[in-house]
Amino acid sequence: METINEGKVRFKSYVGDKISKKLPVFYNPVMKLNRDVSVLLLDSVDKKEMQLALPLAATGIRGIRFLIELKKEKVKFISFNDKSDEAVKLIKGNLKLNKIKSKDKIKIFNLDANNFLLNSKGFDYIDIDPFGSPNFLLDSAVKRIARNGILAVTATDTAALCGSSKNACLRKYWSKALKNEFCHEIGLRILIKKIQEVASQHDKALKPIFSYSKDHYFRIFFHCEKGKKKADEIIKNHGYVLYCKDCLFRETAADVFNSKECPFCNSKLDYAGKLWLGQLWDKKIVTKMNKEAKKTKDKDLIKLMQIITDESKINSVGFYDIAKVVKHNKLKHVPKKELLIKEIKKAKLKVAETHIRPNSIRSDITLKELVKIIRNIN
Ligand SMILES: C[S@@+](CC[C@H](N)C(=O)[O-])C[C@H]1O[C@@H](n2cnc3c(N)ncnc32)[C@H](O)[C@@H]1O
């Protein structure tokens, strides 16, 4: 057991040579950014006096950071839960270590996460942060998330969602994945679609307000609204991405009944879906989060937030990997990203880096226009 600092919190945790779920209680320092983003988001949404739930709380670090770092008026109470006795002991110890005494703001449970949620009256914020897939907890979470509440979901089974195992994606997420250069965005959008489908069964509409893909995981924050019409509106944004593996042409489509040829090079198009074709971010919330991030002086957080702020202004599904576009379209040289961005802006089109992949650009440009601009730079 070691004493660790994260954010403004000092806490005890088990540390192993390898981050593994075999640790007596799980703590992954790589997920600090995940917790940083959660603090930023909760501070940036227009909500006070929230009732928060951490059904998979482990060391309690996330909840303790919320109690210590969030603006005072944000938290009404936080419920910590973990099925592991060891974890619950550690949560209690860590609350004490951080001198958090106010019993009225904290509740601690030692239950299976589904029982914990279903036995509750509901929450304004539920944070699902599991090992692997969040599937096992989705139904209970959507049942217990309040109107105007926020559901936060992490998934670390990126292999299934990104097309390493096609059957796993069909079986667990009811969609076809694609293993290509923007497979992480496809995976993120398939995960969003699956969670929205689970919610729609309960006439709840989940709109992503902040989503990202990083390291070994996906993370999405949804705003929840109630009503059949609102749920229908969400489902209308589910569709497909058509993709040409030869020239990298892509477009979105409502269906894939008529298998099409690539209009650019005549190869047969492949597809991914169904997936969420709507926005990954709420621009207003992203702007607020970016402002808050700058106050932290945390380089990783500031960088992630700046890139996402820029890319959130562009309405596109997928992005272009510059070197791959050059190779697949038999162009001469790979232009510098900065120069290419400048040239695309000159053509009065929107363009930004993407947080998902280095040396790639998110833009509303068509492949044809992009190839032309690169040819001119060459
Ligand atoms: C990935 S860890 C959570 C990490 C934590 N949220 C954080 O930010 O550090 C997953 C936790 O879920 C707990 N867990 C797994 N399955 C559970 C279940 N069915 N019910 C309750 N807790 C569960 C494990 O004991 C483990 O502590």
The ligand as a MOL file (V3000), in Angstrom:
LIG
                    3D

  0  0  0     0  0            999 V3000
M  V30 BEGIN CTAB
M  V30 COUNTS 27 29 0 0 0
M  V30 BEGIN ATOM
M  V30 1 C -11.9960 -0.0210 -13.0140 0
M  V30 2 S -12.3360 -0.1150 -11.3130 0 CHG=1
M  V30 3 C -13.0290 1.4570 -10.9330 0
M  V30 4 C -12.0150 2.5580 -10.8580 0
M  V30 5 C -12.5050 3.8270 -10.2370 0
M  V30 6 N -13.7690 4.2820 -10.7610 0
M  V30 7 C -11.4450 4.9070 -10.3430 0
M  V30 8 O -11.7000 5.9960 -10.9350 0
M  V30 9 O -10.3230 4.6920 -9.8520 0 CHG=-1
M  V30 10 C -13.7160 -1.1650 -11.2190 0
M  V30 11 C -14.2340 -1.4300 -9.8070 0
M  V30 12 O -15.5110 -2.0540 -9.9450 0
M  V30 13 C -15.6880 -3.0220 -8.9290 0
M  V30 14 N -16.7010 -3.9670 -9.4470 0
M  V30 15 C -16.5910 -4.8190 -10.4940 0
M  V30 16 N -17.7650 -5.4390 -10.7380 0
M  V30 17 C -18.6450 -4.9470 -9.8270 0
M  V30 18 C -20.0280 -5.1840 -9.5660 0
M  V30 19 N -20.7250 -6.0410 -10.3020 0
M  V30 20 N -20.6130 -4.4970 -8.5800 0
M  V30 21 C -19.9080 -3.5830 -7.8370 0
M  V30 22 N -18.6000 -3.3450 -8.0110 0
M  V30 23 C -17.9760 -4.0040 -9.0020 0
M  V30 24 C -14.3200 -3.6100 -8.7270 0
M  V30 25 O -14.2170 -4.1510 -7.4120 0
M  V30 26 C -13.4010 -2.3910 -8.9620 0
M  V30 27 O -13.0910 -1.7730 -7.7350 0
M  V30 END ATOM
M  V30 BEGIN BOND
M  V30 1 1 1 2
M  V30 2 1 2 3
M  V30 3 1 2 10
M  V30 4 1 3 4
M  V30 5 1 4 5
M  V30 6 1 5 6
M  V30 7 1 5 7
M  V30 8 2 7 8
M  V30 9 1 7 9
M  V30 10 1 10 11
M  V30 11 1 11 12
M  V30 12 1 11 26
M  V30 13 1 12 13
M  V30 14 1 13 14
M  V30 15 1 13 24
M  V30 16 1 14 15
M  V30 17 1 14 23
M  V30 18 2 15 16
M  V30 19 1 16 17
M  V30 20 1 17 18
M  V30 21 2 17 23
M  V30 22 1 18 19
M  V30 23 2 18 20
M  V30 24 1 20 21
M  V30 25 2 21 22
M  V30 26 1 22 23
M  V30 27 1 24 25
M  V30 28 1 24 26
M  V30 29 1 26 27
M  V30 END BOND
M  V30 END CTAB
M  END
